[in-house]
């Protein structure tokens, strides 16, 4: 499937930002968050990612 639909293997910038937003706001985010579902889509259990290992979030997207 992925060989025929290469675009399924890549996230767009907006999707990456959704995942990032979920990771930095896990405590207040719910299971209907788009970032949560994107991580599940690639078989990553979002709740197993510990926020203490995340770097400080930059407000400049190009610096992330």
PQR file with spaces between the fields and no chain letter, atoms N, CA, C, O and H, PARSE charges and radii, in Angstrom:
ATOM       1  N    UNK     1       0.812   -1.190    0.000 -0.4000 1.5000
ATOM       2  CA   UNK     1       0.000    0.000    0.000 -0.0000 2.0000
ATOM       3  C    UNK     1       0.861    1.262    0.000  0.5500 1.7000
ATOM       4  O    UNK     1       0.591    2.201   -0.749 -0.5500 1.4000
ATOM       5  N    UNK     2       1.902    1.283    0.844 -0.4000 1.5000
ATOM       6  CA   UNK     2       2.742    2.477    0.926 -0.0000 2.0000
ATOM       7  C    UNK     2       3.594    2.676   -0.323  0.5500 1.7000
ATOM       8  O    UNK     2       3.951    3.805   -0.659 -0.5500 1.4000
ATOM       9  H    UNK     2       2.121    0.520    1.452  0.4000 1.0000
ATOM      10  N    UNK     3       3.921    1.586   -1.009 -0.4000 1.5000
ATOM      11  CA   UNK     3       4.686    1.719   -2.248 -0.0000 2.0000
ATOM      12  C    UNK     3       3.861    2.404   -3.330  0.5500 1.7000
ATOM      13  O    UNK     3       4.408    3.119   -4.170 -0.5500 1.4000
ATOM      14  H    UNK     3       3.631    0.668   -0.736  0.4000 1.0000
ATOM      15  N    UNK     4       2.570    2.195   -3.315 -0.4000 1.5000
ATOM      16  CA   UNK     4       1.694    2.818   -4.304 -0.0000 2.0000
ATOM      17  C    UNK     4       1.257    4.221   -3.891  0.5500 1.7000
ATOM      18  O    UNK     4       0.969    5.059   -4.746 -0.5500 1.4000
ATOM      19  H    UNK     4       2.125    1.615   -2.633  0.4000 1.0000
ATOM      20  N    UNK     5       1.207    4.479   -2.593 -0.4000 1.5000
ATOM      21  CA   UNK     5       0.746    5.766   -2.069 -0.0000 2.0000
ATOM      22  C    UNK     5       1.821    6.376   -1.181  0.5500 1.7000
ATOM      23  O    UNK     5       1.685    6.422    0.042 -0.5500 1.4000
ATOM      24  H    UNK     5       1.442    3.798   -1.899  0.4000 1.0000
ATOM      25  N    UNK     6       2.874    6.834   -1.803 -0.4000 1.5000
ATOM      26  CA   UNK     6       4.025    7.375   -1.071 -0.0000 2.0000
ATOM      27  C    UNK     6       3.614    8.470   -0.095  0.5500 1.7000
ATOM      28  O    UNK     6       4.200    8.587    0.982 -0.5500 1.4000
ATOM      29  H    UNK     6       2.985    6.796   -2.796  0.4000 1.0000
ATOM      30  N    UNK     7       2.620    9.268   -0.452 -0.4000 1.5000
ATOM      31  CA   UNK     7       2.212   10.381    0.398 -0.0000 2.0000
ATOM      32  C    UNK     7       1.705    9.930    1.765  0.5500 1.7000
ATOM      33  O    UNK     7       1.632   10.746    2.683 -0.5500 1.4000
ATOM      34  H    UNK     7       2.144    9.173   -1.327  0.4000 1.0000
ATOM      35  N    UNK     8       1.356    8.666    1.925 -0.4000 1.5000
ATOM      36  CA   UNK     8       0.914    8.171    3.223 -0.0000 2.0000
ATOM      37  C    UNK     8       2.066    8.027    4.207  0.5500 1.7000
ATOM      38  O    UNK     8       1.837    7.949    5.414 -0.5500 1.4000
ATOM      39  H    UNK     8       1.416    8.002    1.179  0.4000 1.0000
ATOM      40  N    UNK     9       3.288    7.991    3.720 -0.4000 1.5000
ATOM      41  CA   UNK     9       4.435    7.793    4.601 -0.0000 2.0000
ATOM      42  C    UNK     9       5.026    9.096    5.107  0.5500 1.7000
ATOM      43  O    UNK     9       5.937    9.080    5.935 -0.5500 1.4000
ATOM      44  H    UNK     9       3.474    8.055    2.739  0.4000 1.0000
ATOM      45  N    UNK    10       4.529   10.213    4.627 -0.4000 1.5000
ATOM      46  CA   UNK    10       5.076   11.509    5.023 -0.0000 2.0000
ATOM      47  C    UNK    10       3.999   12.372    5.654  0.5500 1.7000
ATOM      48  O    UNK    10       2.849   12.371    5.217 -0.5500 1.4000
ATOM      49  H    UNK    10       3.790   10.226    3.955  0.4000 1.0000
ATOM      50  N    UNK    11       4.383   13.103    6.683 -0.4000 1.5000
ATOM      51  CA   UNK    11       3.476   14.079    7.277 -0.0000 2.0000
ATOM      52  C    UNK    11       3.769   15.439    6.671  0.5500 1.7000
ATOM      53  O    UNK    11       4.923   15.762    6.387 -0.5500 1.4000
ATOM      54  H    UNK    11       5.318   13.103    7.038  0.4000 1.0000
ATOM      55  N    UNK    12       2.748   16.220    6.477 -0.4000 1.5000
ATOM      56  CA   UNK    12       2.937   17.600    6.030 -0.0000 2.0000
ATOM      57  C    UNK    12       3.372   18.433    7.234  0.5500 1.7000
ATOM      58  O    UNK    12       3.304   17.965    8.370 -0.5500 1.4000
ATOM      59  H    UNK    12       1.811   15.957    6.708  0.4000 1.0000
ATOM      60  N    UNK    13       3.815   19.656    6.990 -0.4000 1.5000
ATOM      61  CA   UNK    13       4.202   20.539    8.097 -0.0000 2.0000
ATOM      62  C    UNK    13       3.063   20.708    9.085  0.5500 1.7000
ATOM      63  O    UNK    13       3.277   20.674   10.296 -0.5500 1.4000
ATOM      64  H    UNK    13       3.871   20.037    6.067  0.4000 1.0000
ATOM      65  N    UNK    14       1.854   20.888    8.574 -0.4000 1.5000
ATOM      66  CA   UNK    14       0.703   21.082    9.448 -0.0000 2.0000
ATOM      67  C    UNK    14       0.470   19.849   10.326  0.5500 1.7000
ATOM      68  O    UNK    14       0.138   19.986   11.503 -0.5500 1.4000
ATOM      69  H    UNK    14       1.680   20.916    7.590  0.4000 1.0000
ATOM      70  N    UNK    15       0.639   18.664    9.772 -0.4000 1.5000
ATOM      71  CA   UNK    15       0.449   17.445   10.552 -0.0000 2.0000
ATOM      72  C    UNK    15       1.535   17.298   11.612  0.5500 1.7000
ATOM      73  O    UNK    15       1.259   16.849   12.725 -0.5500 1.4000
ATOM      74  H    UNK    15       0.908   18.553    8.815  0.4000 1.0000
ATOM      75  N    UNK    16       2.743   17.667   11.282 -0.4000 1.5000
ATOM      76  CA   UNK    16       3.830   17.620   12.266 -0.0000 2.0000
ATOM      77  C    UNK    16       3.524   18.567   13.414  0.5500 1.7000
ATOM      78  O    UNK    16       3.752   18.229   14.575 -0.5500 1.4000
ATOM      79  H    UNK    16       2.967   18.032   10.378  0.4000 1.0000
ATOM      80  N    UNK    17       3.013   19.741   13.099 -0.4000 1.5000
ATOM      81  CA   UNK    17       2.669   20.708   14.147 -0.0000 2.0000
ATOM      82  C    UNK    17       1.515   20.205   15.005  0.5500 1.7000
ATOM      83  O    UNK    17       1.466   20.504   16.199 -0.5500 1.4000
ATOM      84  H    UNK    17       2.828   20.015   12.156  0.4000 1.0000
ATOM      85  N    UNK    18       0.587   19.449   14.426 -0.4000 1.5000
ATOM      86  CA   UNK    18      -0.509   18.861   15.211 -0.0000 2.0000
ATOM      87  C    UNK    18       0.040   17.839   16.203  0.5500 1.7000
ATOM      88  O    UNK    18      -0.381   17.795   17.359 -0.5500 1.4000
ATOM      89  H    UNK    18       0.627   19.207   13.457  0.4000 1.0000
ATOM      90  N    UNK    19       0.983   17.019   15.741 -0.4000 1.5000
ATOM      91  CA   UNK    19       1.603   16.034   16.631 -0.0000 2.0000
ATOM      92  C    UNK    19       2.382   16.755   17.724  0.5500 1.7000
ATOM      93  O    UNK    19       2.280   16.399   18.898 -0.5500 1.4000
ATOM      94  H    UNK    19       1.325   17.055   14.802  0.4000 1.0000
ATOM      95  N    UNK    20       3.154   17.759   17.347 -0.4000 1.5000
ATOM      96  CA   UNK    20       3.926   18.521   18.324 -0.0000 2.0000
ATOM      97  C    UNK    20       3.009   19.175   19.349  0.5500 1.7000
ATOM      98  O    UNK    20       3.286   19.139   20.548 -0.5500 1.4000
ATOM      99  H    UNK    20       3.237   18.049   16.393  0.4000 1.0000
ATOM     100  N    UNK    21       1.928   19.766   18.884 -0.4000 1.5000
ATOM     101  CA   UNK    21       0.978   20.408   19.789 -0.0000 2.0000
ATOM     102  C    UNK    21       0.399   19.393   20.770  0.5500 1.7000
ATOM     103  O    UNK    21       0.240   19.689   21.954 -0.5500 1.4000
ATOM     104  H    UNK    21       1.703   19.795   17.911  0.4000 1.0000
ATOM     105  N    UNK    22       0.088   18.211   20.280 -0.4000 1.5000
ATOM     106  CA   UNK    22      -0.423   17.168   21.172 -0.0000 2.0000
ATOM     107  C    UNK    22       0.633   16.790   22.218  0.5500 1.7000
ATOM     108  O    UNK    22       0.325   16.702   23.406 -0.5500 1.4000
ATOM     109  H    UNK    22       0.216   17.971   19.318  0.4000 1.0000
ATOM     110  N    UNK    23       1.861   16.570   21.781 -0.4000 1.5000
ATOM     111  CA   UNK    23       2.909   16.132   22.701 -0.0000 2.0000
ATOM     112  C    UNK    23       3.164   17.150   23.807  0.5500 1.7000
ATOM     113  O    UNK    23       3.357   16.776   24.963 -0.5500 1.4000
ATOM     114  H    UNK    23       2.111   16.642   20.815  0.4000 1.0000
ATOM     115  N    UNK    24       3.165   18.427   23.460 -0.4000 1.5000
ATOM     116  CA   UNK    24       3.440   19.454   24.457 -0.0000 2.0000
ATOM     117  C    UNK    24       2.226   19.783   25.317  0.5500 1.7000
ATOM     118  O    UNK    24       2.355   20.479   26.324 -0.5500 1.4000
ATOM     119  H    UNK    24       3.008   18.731   22.520  0.4000 1.0000
ATOM     120  N    UNK    25       1.057   19.294   24.937 -0.4000 1.5000
ATOM     121  CA   UNK    25      -0.161   19.562   25.710 -0.0000 2.0000
ATOM     122  C    UNK    25      -0.897   18.274   26.062  0.5500 1.7000
ATOM     123  O    UNK    25      -2.127   18.256   26.120 -0.5500 1.4000
ATOM     124  H    UNK    25       0.953   18.728   24.119  0.4000 1.0000
ATOM     125  N    UNK    26      -0.152   17.204   26.295 -0.4000 1.5000
ATOM     126  CA   UNK    26      -0.773   15.908   26.576 -0.0000 2.0000
ATOM     127  C    UNK    26      -1.693   15.950   27.781  0.5500 1.7000
ATOM     128  O    UNK    26      -2.744   15.309   27.788 -0.5500 1.4000
ATOM     129  H    UNK    26       0.846   17.218   26.247  0.4000 1.0000
ATOM     130  N    UNK    27      -1.305   16.697   28.793 -0.4000 1.5000
ATOM     131  CA   UNK    27      -2.094   16.713   30.024 -0.0000 2.0000
ATOM     132  C    UNK    27      -3.502   17.238   29.785  0.5500 1.7000
ATOM     133  O    UNK    27      -4.456   16.763   30.400 -0.5500 1.4000
ATOM     134  H    UNK    27      -0.451   17.218   28.787  0.4000 1.0000
ATOM     135  N    UNK    28      -3.634   18.209   28.898 -0.4000 1.5000
ATOM     136  CA   UNK    28      -4.953   18.794   28.657 -0.0000 2.0000
ATOM     137  C    UNK    28      -5.599   18.296   27.366  0.5500 1.7000
ATOM     138  O    UNK    28      -6.756   18.616   27.093 -0.5500 1.4000
ATOM     139  H    UNK    28      -2.859   18.594   28.398  0.4000 1.0000
ATOM     140  N    UNK    29      -4.871   17.520   26.572 -0.4000 1.5000
ATOM     141  CA   UNK    29      -5.410   17.037   25.291 -0.0000 2.0000
ATOM     142  C    UNK    29      -6.260   15.788   25.509  0.5500 1.7000
ATOM     143  O    UNK    29      -6.031   15.013   26.437 -0.5500 1.4000
ATOM     144  H    UNK    29      -3.931   17.260   26.794  0.4000 1.0000
ATOM     145  N    UNK    30      -7.230   15.617   24.641 -0.4000 1.5000
ATOM     146  CA   UNK    30      -8.102   14.449   24.734 -0.0000 2.0000
ATOM     147  C    UNK    30      -7.785   13.465   23.606  0.5500 1.7000
ATOM     148  O    UNK    30      -6.974   13.745   22.724 -0.5500 1.4000
ATOM     149  H    UNK    30      -7.416   16.247   23.887  0.4000 1.0000
ATOM     150  N    UNK    31      -8.438   12.320   23.659 -0.4000 1.5000
ATOM     151  CA   UNK    31      -8.206   11.280   22.654 -0.0000 2.0000
ATOM     152  C    UNK    31      -8.743   11.647   21.281  0.5500 1.7000
ATOM     153  O    UNK    31      -8.453   10.950   20.308 -0.5500 1.4000
ATOM     154  H    UNK    31      -9.097   12.092   24.376  0.4000 1.0000
ATOM     155  N    UNK    32      -9.511   12.712   21.173 -0.4000 1.5000
ATOM     156  CA   UNK    32     -10.005   13.121   19.856 -0.0000 2.0000
ATOM     157  C    UNK    32      -9.102   14.174   19.209  0.5500 1.7000
ATOM     158  O    UNK    32      -9.457   14.761   18.187 -0.5500 1.4000
ATOM     159  H    UNK    32      -9.747   13.278   21.962  0.4000 1.0000
ATOM     160  N    UNK    33      -7.939   14.407   19.810 -0.4000 1.5000
ATOM     161  CA   UNK    33      -6.962   15.347   19.267 -0.0000 2.0000
ATOM     162  C    UNK    33      -6.372   14.775   17.974  0.5500 1.7000
ATOM     163  O    UNK    33      -6.024   13.595   17.936 -0.5500 1.4000
ATOM     164  H    UNK    33      -7.651   13.931   20.640  0.4000 1.0000
ATOM     165  N    UNK    34      -6.251   15.587   16.909 -0.4000 1.5000
ATOM     166  CA   UNK    34      -5.696   15.083   15.641 -0.0000 2.0000
ATOM     167  C    UNK    34      -4.270   14.540   15.776  0.5500 1.7000
ATOM     168  O    UNK    34      -3.920   13.560   15.119 -0.5500 1.4000
ATOM     169  H    UNK    34      -6.533   16.546   16.940  0.4000 1.0000
ATOM     170  N    UNK    35      -3.451   15.165   16.616 -0.4000 1.5000
ATOM     171  CA   UNK    35      -2.086   14.682   16.820 -0.0000 2.0000
ATOM     172  C    UNK    35      -2.055   13.295   17.431  0.5500 1.7000
ATOM     173  O    UNK    35      -1.210   12.470   17.081 -0.5500 1.4000
ATOM     174  H    UNK    35      -3.736   15.961   17.150  0.4000 1.0000
ATOM     175  N    UNK    36      -2.969   13.045   18.334 -0.4000 1.5000
ATOM     176  CA   UNK    36      -3.101   11.723   18.953 -0.0000 2.0000
ATOM     177  C    UNK    36      -3.390   10.673   17.884  0.5500 1.7000
ATOM     178  O    UNK    36      -2.777    9.606   17.875 -0.5500 1.4000
ATOM     179  H    UNK    36      -3.656   13.714   18.618  0.4000 1.0000
ATOM     180  N    UNK    37      -4.311   10.974   16.997 -0.4000 1.5000
ATOM     181  CA   UNK    37      -4.688   10.024   15.956 -0.0000 2.0000
ATOM     182  C    UNK    37      -3.587    9.835   14.916  0.5500 1.7000
ATOM     183  O    UNK    37      -3.421    8.735   14.389 -0.5500 1.4000
ATOM     184  H    UNK    37      -4.809   11.841   17.005  0.4000 1.0000
ATOM     185  N    UNK    38      -2.837   10.890   14.614 -0.4000 1.5000
ATOM     186  CA   UNK    38      -1.727   10.744   13.672 -0.0000 2.0000
ATOM     187  C    UNK    38      -0.651    9.820   14.239  0.5500 1.7000
ATOM     188  O    UNK    38      -0.097    8.995   13.512 -0.5500 1.4000
ATOM     189  H    UNK    38      -2.973   11.783   15.041  0.4000 1.0000
ATOM     190  N    UNK    39      -0.353    9.953   15.525 -0.4000 1.5000
ATOM     191  CA   UNK    39       0.621    9.054   16.149 -0.0000 2.0000
ATOM     192  C    UNK    39       0.112    7.615   16.148  0.5500 1.7000
ATOM     193  O    UNK    39       0.870    6.686   15.870 -0.5500 1.4000
ATOM     194  H    UNK    39      -0.803   10.624   16.115  0.4000 1.0000
ATOM     195  N    UNK    40      -1.157    7.433   16.456 -0.4000 1.5000
ATOM     196  CA   UNK    40      -1.736    6.083   16.404 -0.0000 2.0000
ATOM     197  C    UNK    40      -1.677    5.509   15.005  0.5500 1.7000
ATOM     198  O    UNK    40      -1.468    4.308   14.837 -0.5500 1.4000
ATOM     199  H    UNK    40      -1.773    8.187   16.682  0.4000 1.0000
ATOM     200  N    UNK    41      -1.857    6.349   13.998 -0.4000 1.5000
ATOM     201  CA   UNK    41      -1.839    5.915   12.606 -0.0000 2.0000
ATOM     202  C    UNK    41      -0.504    5.274   12.236  0.5500 1.7000
ATOM     203  O    UNK    41      -0.464    4.335   11.440 -0.5500 1.4000
ATOM     204  H    UNK    41      -2.027    7.325   14.135  0.4000 1.0000
ATOM     205  N    UNK    42       0.583    5.776   12.810 -0.4000 1.5000
ATOM     206  CA   UNK    42       1.899    5.202   12.511 -0.0000 2.0000
ATOM     207  C    UNK    42       2.348    4.235   13.610  0.5500 1.7000
ATOM     208  O    UNK    42       3.539    3.966   13.770 -0.5500 1.4000
ATOM     209  H    UNK    42       0.550    6.538   13.456  0.4000 1.0000
ATOM     210  N    UNK    43       1.380    3.722   14.355 -0.4000 1.5000
ATOM     211  CA   UNK    43       1.607    2.702   15.391 -0.0000 2.0000
ATOM     212  C    UNK    43       2.497    3.164   16.539  0.5500 1.7000
ATOM     213  O    UNK    43       3.323    2.401   17.039 -0.5500 1.4000
ATOM     214  H    UNK    43       0.413    3.940   14.224  0.4000 1.0000
ATOM     215  N    UNK    44       2.326    4.396   16.946 -0.4000 1.5000
ATOM     216  CA   UNK    44       3.002    4.904   18.142 -0.0000 2.0000
ATOM     217  C    UNK    44       1.928    5.164   19.183  0.5500 1.7000
ATOM     218  O    UNK    44       0.951    5.863   18.912 -0.5500 1.4000
ATOM     219  H    UNK    44       1.655    5.016   16.540  0.4000 1.0000
ATOM     220  N    UNK    45       2.104    4.605   20.370 -0.4000 1.5000
ATOM     221  CA   UNK    45       1.152    4.830   21.448 -0.0000 2.0000
ATOM     222  C    UNK    45       1.483    6.184   22.087  0.5500 1.7000
ATOM     223  O    UNK    45       2.481    6.301   22.798 -0.5500 1.4000
ATOM     224  H    UNK    45       2.898    4.037   20.590  0.4000 1.0000
ATOM     225  N    UNK    46       0.664    7.196   21.843 -0.4000 1.5000
ATOM     226  CA   UNK    46       0.968    8.554   22.298 -0.0000 2.0000
ATOM     227  C    UNK    46       1.168    8.686   23.805  0.5500 1.7000
ATOM     228  O    UNK    46       1.969    9.506   24.253 -0.5500 1.4000
ATOM     229  H    UNK    46      -0.147    7.101   21.265  0.4000 1.0000
ATOM     230  N    UNK    47       0.465    7.902   24.572 -0.4000 1.5000
ATOM     231  CA   UNK    47       0.567    8.037   26.034 -0.0000 2.0000
ATOM     232  C    UNK    47       1.874    7.484   26.585  0.5500 1.7000
ATOM     233  O    UNK    47       2.197    7.712   27.751 -0.5500 1.4000
ATOM     234  H    UNK    47      -0.186    7.235   24.208  0.4000 1.0000
ATOM     235  N    UNK    48       2.624    6.765   25.770 -0.4000 1.5000
ATOM     236  CA   UNK    48       3.901    6.220   26.228 -0.0000 2.0000
ATOM     237  C    UNK    48       5.056    7.197   26.025  0.5500 1.7000
ATOM     238  O    UNK    48       6.177    6.926   26.457 -0.5500 1.4000
ATOM     239  H    UNK    48       2.362    6.579   24.823  0.4000 1.0000
ATOM     240  N    UNK    49       4.800    8.313   25.385 -0.4000 1.5000
ATOM     241  CA   UNK    49       5.844    9.319   25.172 -0.0000 2.0000
ATOM     242  C    UNK    49       5.891   10.217   26.399  0.5500 1.7000
ATOM     243  O    UNK    49       4.917   10.901   26.716 -0.5500 1.4000
ATOM     244  H    UNK    49       3.890    8.534   25.034  0.4000 1.0000
ATOM     245  N    UNK    50       7.013   10.212   27.078 -0.4000 1.5000
ATOM     246  CA   UNK    50       7.141   10.997   28.302 -0.0000 2.0000
ATOM     247  C    UNK    50       7.535   12.431   27.968  0.5500 1.7000
ATOM     248  O    UNK    50       8.522   12.669   27.271 -0.5500 1.4000
ATOM     249  H    UNK    50       7.803    9.657   26.820  0.4000 1.0000
ATOM     250  N    UNK    51       6.769   13.363   28.464 -0.4000 1.5000
ATOM     251  CA   UNK    51       7.008   14.772   28.151 -0.0000 2.0000
ATOM     252  C    UNK    51       8.288   15.303   28.787  0.5500 1.7000
ATOM     253  O    UNK    51       8.816   16.320   28.337 -0.5500 1.4000
ATOM     254  H    UNK    51       5.967   13.170   29.030  0.4000 1.0000
ATOM     255  N    UNK    52       8.792   14.650   29.807 -0.4000 1.5000
ATOM     256  CA   UNK    52      10.011   15.155   30.446 -0.0000 2.0000
ATOM     257  C    UNK    52      11.226   15.069   29.521  0.5500 1.7000
ATOM     258  O    UNK    52      12.239   15.722   29.771 -0.5500 1.4000
ATOM     259  H    UNK    52       8.363   13.824   30.172  0.4000 1.0000
ATOM     260  N    UNK    53      11.134   14.267   28.455 -0.4000 1.5000
ATOM     261  CA   UNK    53      12.240   14.141   27.516 -0.0000 2.0000
ATOM     262  C    UNK    53      12.149   15.109   26.342  0.5500 1.7000
ATOM     263  O    UNK    53      13.063   15.164   25.519 -0.5500 1.4000
ATOM     264  H    UNK    53      10.311   13.736   28.252  0.4000 1.0000
ATOM     265  N    UNK    54      11.073   15.866   26.253 -0.4000 1.5000
ATOM     266  CA   UNK    54      10.917   16.830   25.165 -0.0000 2.0000
ATOM     267  C    UNK    54      11.761   18.067   25.437  0.5500 1.7000
ATOM     268  O    UNK    54      11.891   18.504   26.581 -0.5500 1.4000
ATOM     269  H    UNK    54      10.331   15.822   26.922  0.4000 1.0000
ATOM     270  N    UNK    55      12.327   18.617   24.388 -0.4000 1.5000
ATOM     271  CA   UNK    55      13.083   19.855   24.542 -0.0000 2.0000
ATOM     272  C    UNK    55      12.123   21.013   24.729  0.5500 1.7000
ATOM     273  O    UNK    55      10.924   20.884   24.484 -0.5500 1.4000
ATOM     274  H    UNK    55      12.222   18.261   23.460  0.4000 1.0000
ATOM     275  N    UNK    56      12.657   22.145   25.164 -0.4000 1.5000
ATOM     276  CA   UNK    56      11.821   23.325   25.334 -0.0000 2.0000
ATOM     277  C    UNK    56      11.228   23.707   23.982  0.5500 1.7000
ATOM     278  O    UNK    56      11.926   23.729   22.968 -0.5500 1.4000
ATOM     279  H    UNK    56      13.632   22.250   25.362  0.4000 1.0000
ATOM     280  N    UNK    57       9.956   24.003   23.981 -0.4000 1.5000
ATOM     281  CA   UNK    57       9.251   24.317   22.733 -0.0000 2.0000
ATOM     282  C    UNK    57       9.579   25.732   22.274  0.5500 1.7000
ATOM     283  O    UNK    57       9.438   26.697   23.025 -0.5500 1.4000
ATOM     284  H    UNK    57       9.389   23.985   24.804  0.4000 1.0000
ATOM     285  N    UNK    58      10.013   25.831   21.042 -0.4000 1.5000
ATOM     286  CA   UNK    58      10.320   27.129   20.447 -0.0000 2.0000
ATOM     287  C    UNK    58       9.060   27.702   19.823  0.5500 1.7000
ATOM     288  O    UNK    58       8.245   26.963   19.272 -0.5500 1.4000
ATOM     289  H    UNK    58      10.128   25.047   20.432  0.4000 1.0000
ATOM     290  N    UNK    59       8.897   29.006   19.907 -0.4000 1.5000
ATOM     291  CA   UNK    59       7.742   29.666   19.293 -0.0000 2.0000
ATOM     292  C    UNK    59       7.966   29.919   17.807  0.5500 1.7000
ATOM     293  O    UNK    59       7.032   30.282   17.092 -0.5500 1.4000
ATOM     294  H    UNK    59       9.559   29.607   20.355  0.4000 1.0000
ATOM     295  N    UNK    60       9.191   29.731   17.340 -0.4000 1.5000
ATOM     296  CA   UNK    60       9.518   29.920   15.928 -0.0000 2.0000
ATOM     297  C    UNK    60       9.508   28.560   15.229  0.5500 1.7000
ATOM     298  O    UNK    60      10.359   27.719   15.518 -0.5500 1.4000
ATOM     299  H    UNK    60       9.950   29.437   17.921  0.4000 1.0000
ATOM     300  N    UNK    61       8.563   28.329   14.314 -0.4000 1.5000
ATOM     301  CA   UNK    61       8.469   27.015   13.663 -0.0000 2.0000
ATOM     302  C    UNK    61       9.749   26.565   12.969  0.5500 1.7000
ATOM     303  O    UNK    61      10.041   25.369   12.940 -0.5500 1.4000
ATOM     304  H    UNK    61       7.872   29.012   14.079  0.4000 1.0000
ATOM     305  N    UNK    62      10.508   27.484   12.418 -0.4000 1.5000
ATOM     306  CA   UNK    62      11.738   27.111   11.713 -0.0000 2.0000
ATOM     307  C    UNK    62      12.840   26.662   12.650  0.5500 1.7000
ATOM     308  O    UNK    62      13.815   26.061   12.199 -0.5500 1.4000
ATOM     309  H    UNK    62      10.270   28.455   12.442  0.4000 1.0000
ATOM     310  N    UNK    63      12.718   26.936   13.938 -0.4000 1.5000
ATOM     311  CA   UNK    63      13.733   26.552   14.909 -0.0000 2.0000
ATOM     312  C    UNK    63      13.412   25.215   15.578  0.5500 1.7000
ATOM     313  O    UNK    63      14.198   24.722   16.387 -0.5500 1.4000
ATOM     314  H    UNK    63      11.926   27.425   14.304  0.4000 1.0000
ATOM     315  N    UNK    64      12.294   24.645   15.255 -0.4000 1.5000
ATOM     316  CA   UNK    64      11.886   23.397   15.916 -0.0000 2.0000
ATOM     317  C    UNK    64      12.596   22.216   15.330  0.5500 1.7000
ATOM     318  O    UNK    64      12.375   21.086   15.764 -0.5500 1.4000
ATOM     319  H    UNK    64      11.655   25.045   14.599  0.4000 1.0000
